[in-house]
Amino acid sequence: MSELNRKLLEHVDAMRALLTAPQPPATPAAPPPAAGRLSENFTLAEMTHSNTAVARGLNNTPPAQVLDQLYLTADRMERVRSILGNKPIRVTSGYRSPEVNRAVGGSANSAHVTGHAVDFTCPEFGTVAEVARALANAGTALGPFDQIIEEFGSWVHIGFGPGDRRQLLTARKVNGKTVYKPGIA
């Protein structure tokens, strides 16, 4: 097995562990704004939580410029939540420090490191494919975005920059490698 394949498998295993490990509770319906909130329905704790960071003792505290971006990303996630009928969203990966990103096998130029990306599910809305399709079909309600990726049938990745490519992709493992196909499956 090549080093790249091993790293990709470790990344998928780490993301599966995130999905099966205890997570912070899904965002409740319309709580009052309070300390630690980035927006009405998203907290700093859930946007920076990392089981990998906890398990490995890694610091996942965002620097000031990334914290500023997380406020903007949380605001954009409010739009996502609205498109999904205001159903609770479970963030599985938001901000990742460079060390955490390396530990989970993330891309060197991952939008998670800059606070622009969120991996999530919304089980009360539907499957991850249904969620991704709803966002892809939302038109101007979603606003600009860089990527929506339905990943491995397990979570949706949405990137709000720094680009505005409006990429719609589906990621699957083929012979141990991640293959991205255009469109949402």
Disulfide bonds with the S-S distance in Angstrom:
none
